[in-house]
């Protein structure tokens, strides 16, 4: 039958048990060391004490004088007893050279032979030994009484081993008393600390805390959203896998300041802000993030909890949706115009002017087909061609003429898989929208688009792969050179903010360009206005080398027709 002793389950019981075992081990080890060390030291001290007392008695003139008398015991016995009391030794025995006692603590043993060794003392030496005599085991010293060179007697002084042991035991008792006091004090301290700990842990014990930690870690790394926790000094206290991926940080960042993570300045400012942030959109090198911050306070600021959501794909889809809405509005407007033209043709037929009706309808068809032919001839890449056709109609509705330059040339299949069409729509679509906004209301409002490939102009390029050039210029007021860099930052705009805010389009363009290791620049266009130029490397050449064309300075209209 097996018996088991249940161990303490509470944190206080575990701490107390550990403390008791620790104190017991320390006390036992120290007691053993003390016993061995103190016993050795006590025996050595007893030897020195016995030697000193024996030599003092042997050197006393009264002892030498009494040793020459016919009855030494009469004078030496009282003297020996007095010295025993004064020096706290257990016995002093004075004897003749033959070892016959003159004195002894027990008067009945006077006259009997001394129990011990005297050979060295008879040779004039003082020595010590541990010997079992009439009083039991003792540490004793034996020394001669000399009258010149003649040995007239011997003196032995000793301390019982039992007395030495008692001294050591007294020290061990004191040590055990101190250990018991430490144990009691530790028990009280453990109870107080455990009560305080339970207040901080909301009454949960160690097992519950362990389970909560396991759940916490599992939940922390299971969620796809990023989670970042900052302490009161804005240092990273915790970050999950999603947060590392969204912020693009690697290595051990716990304990580092947010300012040291190399994040974009607006995002860093949002994380360092003391007030909460709700659904703020921020851009990193490759992502569009929505962040929410909430301060943690308990009477004082203890830190900040930050949640991160990746809306890169959502933002791209929203951009495509905006383009589709623009196309829809343009189609609706074109449908209205087409209805007007159809009424015109019907009216001409009803008036008997059939030839004029045919001529009018044919001219409209030729203009629409010419627009399509011009765009497709310049840019046969289907996604970009569709984008340009839609933006042309959309710009025309806003009173802006959109033109595709003569030097544009992009064949279908020219772009590599590493450059997805969605990114091209983001780049060129936002540049055209920005240019149309700038050109609207200007004299002869016009936006010119160029898209072609050419050999790289960077002398430090590692390969000779060609690059895609996208250039959009407008007839608007242009960009102040002082704002040449700020214009690409999220939130910057020279126009009033709309319902959904401004300053995001060019920031998304720069993000997409940086993701493909390209360049983005702004300069003054010919004739005024702003000119934005994007250069993207095409590393999967294939048909790209054949698609590199020379350029001319002639531009042809691709807008203004409906």
N, C-alpha and C positions, 0 to 999 in steps of 0.2 A: 504494500500500500504506500503510495507516494504522498508526501506532504509538501506543500509549498507555502512559503510565507509571502503574503501579498506585500508588494513594495508601495511606498507612498506615491500617490498619483498627482497630488496637487503640486504646483510649482514650489510653494513654501516647504512642503514635506520633502521634496527632492533636494532643494537647497539646504535644508537643515540636515538631511541624511548625508549629503556630500560634505557639508561642513564638519559634521561629527566624525565621519571617517577620516577626513583630512587631519583634524586635530588629533584623533587617536593615533594615526600613523606618525604624525610629527612628534607627539608626546612620547610614544613608545620608542621611536628612534632616538630622541633626545635623552630619554631616561636611560636607555641602554648605554649610550655614549657617556652620559653623566656618571652612571654607576661605575663603569670601567675606569673612566678618567679620574673621577673623584676618589675612588677607592685606592687607585695607584698613588694619587697625590696625598691622600690621607695616610697611607702607610709610610710614604716617604717623610711626611711631616712628623709622624709618630717616631720614626727612626731618629730624625734630627733632634726632636724634643728629648727622647730617652738618652741619646748620646750627650746632649748638653747637660741634663740633670746629673747623669752618672759622672761626668768629668767635674762638674761643680762640687759634688760631694767628695770625690776622690781627692780633689785639690784643697779641700778645706783643712786648715791646720788643726782644728779641733778633732777632726776625724783621725788624722795621723797620730795625734797625741793620745786619743782614746785607744787606738789600735795597739799602743805599747803598754797599756795597763793590763792588770791581771783579769779584769772583768769588763771587757769592752762593751758588752751588751747594756750595762747599766747606763752608760752615757749615750751610746749610739742609737738605741731603740727609740727613745723619745725624739731624738734629732731626726731620725729617718721618717717617723710618722709626721712630724711637722713639715718637713720638706715635701712629702707626698701631698699633703693638703695644699701647700702653697703652689706647687708646680703642676697639679692635676694629673699626676701619673698614678698608675694602679698599684705599683709596688716599687720599693727600694730595698734591695737586699745587700747588706754589707757582710762579708765573710772573710775568713782567714785564707791564706794561700792554698790550703788543702780543700777549700770549698765548704767548710763548716760554717753555717749561718751564725752571724752575730745579731742580725735583725731580720724581721719578717712581718708582714701585715697581720699574720696569724701567730701570736706569741707561742703557741704550742709547737710550731715548726722551727723555733729557734734551737740551734744545736744540731739540727739535722743537715745532711749534705745538700748542697745546691744542685737543682736539677737543670742542667744545661751544660754548655761547653765553656771551658775556661782556659784551654791550651794557649790560644793567642794572647789572652790577657796576661798569662804567666810569663810570656815572652816580652811583655811591655807594650802590647798593642791594644788599641781600643777598637772593638768591632761590634756589629749589630747582627741579629738573627731573629728569625721567627721560630719560636719553640713552644711546645706544649708542656707547661709545668703544673704546679699545684693549683694555680688559679686559672688553668685552661690555656689555650693558644694565646700567645702574646708576642708583640714586637718588642725586643729588649736590646739593651746595649750593655756590654761588659767591659770594664776598664780597670787597670791596676791602681793600687795605692802604693806610691813609691816614697821611700825615704832615701833620697839620693838615687843610687842604682839598685838598692835593695827593695824587693816587693814584699810589703808587710801585710797586704790584704787585697781584696777585690771588691768592687762595687758593681751591682747590676740594677738598672732602672728599666721598667717596662710598662707598656700600655697594652691592655688586652685587645685582641682582634675583635671581640664582641663590641667593645666600645667604639672601635673604628667603624665597624659596620653600622652601628647605631647612628653615628654622625652622618654617614652617607644616606641612610634611610630617612633621616630628618630632612635632608635636602630634597630627596625624591618626593617626600610627602608634600613639601612646599611646592614643588613643581606640579604635582597632580592637583593641588589646590588652585594654582594659577590656571591650569588647563581647564578645570571644571568651571572656573569663573569666566574664562574665554568662551566656553561652550554655551553657558547661560547667556552671556552678552551677545554671542552670535545668534542664538535662538531669538532673542528679542529683536535684534537688528534684521534678521530674516523675516520675521513677522511684519515689521514696519515696512521693509522694502517691498515685500509681497503685496501688502495692502496698497501701497502707492502704485506698484506695477499694475495691479488689477484695475485701478482707476484709469490708468493710461490705456490699458488694453480692453477696456469696457467689459471686464469680468471674464474674459476668455483665458483659458489655461494654455499650457504650452502645446498640447496636442491640437487644440482648436486653432491656435495661431499657425501651427505648421500646416494644417489643412487649408486654412485661408491663404497662406502664402503660395501653396501649390496651385490652388484655384486662380489666384491672382496672376501668377506667372503664365498659366495656361491661357487665361482670358487675354492677358496683355499681348501675347504674341500671336493669338488666333485672329484678332480683329485686323481687318485690312486697313482701316483708317490709322493714321499716325497719331501717336500719343506721346507728348513731351511734358515732363514735369520739371519745373525750375524751383530752386530753393529761394530763400529771401535775398540772396546776393546774386540772383539771376544766373546761377550755375546749374548745369544739367544734373538733376538728381535721378532721373529715370527717362529712358527712351525705348520704345518698342521697335520691332523689326520694321513695321510699316513706317514709323517716323524716320528711321535711318534711311530707308529707300526714298521716301518723298523729299527729304532734305538733302539727300546726296552726301551724307557723312559716313565715314568708315572709321574703324578702330575704336578704341576706348575713349568715348567723349564724356563719360560721367565724371563730374567734378570740374569740367571746363566751363568757362563763361560763354554765354551765347555770342558775345562779340568776337570770340575766337574761332567760331565754326566756319567762317568764310561765306556766310549767307549774304544775299543781296541786301543793300542798305535799308530799303523800305521794310523788308521782312524782319530784319534785325531790330529795327525801330519798333515794329509792332510787338515783337516778343519782349522787348525791354519796357514797354509802356506799362504804367501802373494801373490805368483804367482798363476795363474789359473791352475786348473787341468781339464783334458779332458778324460772322459771315463776311469777313474781309477777303478780297481777292488779291493774291500776290503771285508774282512770277519768279521762278528760279531759272536756272540755265536751261532746263528742259521740261518744266512742268508749270501748270497753272494750279495754284493751291488756294483753297478756301480755309481760312484759319478762324478759330474761336479761342479766346483766352478768358480765363476766369481766375481771379486771385483767390488764394487760400488764406483765410484769416481765422485766428482764434484769439482775439484780443489784440493781436499784432500781426503784421504781414509775415506769413510763413513761406510763401512761394506762389507759383502760378501753374495752373493746369492748362495745357495747350492741346487742342485737337486739330488735326490736319486732314483735309480731304482732297483727293486728286480729281480735278475737274478738267484735266487736259483734253480728254476725249470729248467730254460734254461741251467744252468751249469750241472745239473744232466743229462738232455737230451744230452748235448754235450759229457758228459762222456760215456753215453750209445752208442752214435753215434761213438765215437772213438773206443769203444770195437767192435761194428759191423764192422767198417772199418778194424780193425785188423783181425776179423773173416774172412772177405771177402778176405783180402790179403792172409791169411793162406789157405783158400779154393782154391784160384787161384793157389797158389804154390803147394798145394796138388793135384790139378787137373793136373798140369804139371807133377808132379812125377807119378801120376796114369797113365798118358798117356805113360810115359817112361816104366813103368812096363808092361802096356798092350802090347806095342811094343815088349818087351822082351818075353812075353808069346806067342805072335803070331809068333815071329821069331823061338822060340823053337819048336812050332808045325810044322812050315814049314820045319824045319830041321829034322823032324821025331822024335823028342824027346818029345813026348806027356807026358810021365810020369814025366819027369823033369819039364815040363810046369805046370802040375797040382800041383806038389809039391811046386813050386815057388809061384804060385797064392795062394795056401792054407796057406802057411806060412805068406804071407803078410796079408791075411784076419784075421788070428789068432792073429797077432800082433796088428792090429787095434782094433779087438774086445776085446783083453786083456786090452788095454788102456782104452777103454770105461768101461769095467767091473770093472776095478780097481777104477776109479774115482767114478762111481755110487755106488759101494759097500761102499766106504768110506764116500761119501757125496751124499745121495739120495735126498736131498732137490733140486728140479729141477733147480731153478735159479742159485744157487751156483755151481751145477754140470755143467750146461751149460757154466757158466763163466770159470770154471777151464779147461774144455775141450778146449774152445776157446783160453784161455791164454796159455795152453800147446802147442798147435800148433803154436801159435804166437811166443812163446819163442823159440821153436825149430827152427823156421826160422831165428832167430837171434843168433843161436848157443848156446842157454842156455837150460839146462835140467830142466824142472819143475817137482817137485816130490810132491806127497801128502803123508804125514806121515802116518804110520801104525795106530797111535792112533787117527786118524780123524774118527769121527762118528757123522753124522747129518742125522736123519731120516726125511722123508717127513712129513710135518704137524707139525714138532716140534716147529717151530718159531711162536711166538704170532703175532697177528695183529698189536700190538704196535711197532713191528720192521719190517717195510716194506722192501721188497726185493730191492727196489731202493737204500736204504741206505746201504744195504749189498754190493751191486754192487759197490757203491761209495767207501766204506771202503776197501773191499778186492781187487777190481780192481786196485785202486791207489797204494795199498801196493805192489801188484805183479808187476805192471808196474815200480814202483820205484826200486824194488829188481832186476828185469831183467836189467834195465839200469845200476845198480851198478855191477851186476855179469858179464855183457857182456865184453868179452875180458880177463877175469881172467882164471887161470888154472883150468880146470874141472869146468867150469861155471855152477852153479847149484842154483836153488831156491827151497826151501822146504816150503810147506804150511801145516799147521795143523788147523783143525776146529773141535771143540767138545764142549760139555757142561759138567759142573761140579758144585758141590756145591760151593757157594761163599766162598772165603777165607778171607773176611773182617769180623773181629770179631765185628765191630761196626755196621754191617748191621741191619736194622730194621726188616727184614723178612728173611726167610730161602730159598727164591726163588733161583734157580740155575742161572748160568750165562753162556753166550756164549763166548768162547775163540777162537780168530782168531790169529794165529801166522805165520809170514812170515819171513824167514831167507834167507840170500844169502851168496855167497862166494866172495863178493866184498871187497873193502878196509875198510869197516866199517864206523862208525860215531865217530868223535872225541868227547870224553865226554864233552868237553867245549861247543859243539854245540848240546847237547842232547835236550835242550829246543828250541833253535833257529831253529832247523831243521823243526819244525812244524809251523813256522811262514810264512805267505804269502810273497813270494818274495825271501826267502832264498834258495840257491842251491849251491852245490859245483861243478856243471857242467855248461858248457857254455850255455847261453840262446839261445833258438831256436827262430823261427819266432813268436811264440805266447807266449814266455816268459816261465820261469820256477818258481818253488817254490810254485805252487798252489795245487798240488795233495795232499801232506801231510797235508797242511792247511785244505783242504776239509775233509780229513779223521778225523782230530781232531774236526772239527766243527760237523760232523755227530756223533762222539762219545760223545761229550759233550751234544748234543741234546738229546741223550738217556741216559744221566747220567752215562756213562761208563768211563773207564780209558784207556789211551794210553801211552805206554812206549817204549823205545828203549834201547837195551843193546848189548853186544858183543855176537855173535853167537858162538856155539861150532866149533872150527876149524877156527875161524876168520870170518870176515864179520859182518853184522849188523842183529839184530833180532828185529822185531817190533811185539809187542803184544797188542791186543785189548781185553778188557773184557766188555761185555755188559750184564746188568741184564735182566733176563727174568721173568717178573712179572706175566704173564698169564701162570701158570704152565701147567695144563691139562696133556698133554702127555709128558711134559718136564721132569717130575720126572722119567718116565720110560726110557727117552732117555739119562740119565746120565750114562756114561760108564767109565770104568777104562782105563788107558792108558799104553802103553808099549813104550819102547825106540826104537823099530825097525822102520825103514823107508823103504818104497818101491817106486820104480820108477814109475812115471806116465807121464814121458815125454821122448822125444828123439825118439818118433815114429811118423810116418806120414802116 
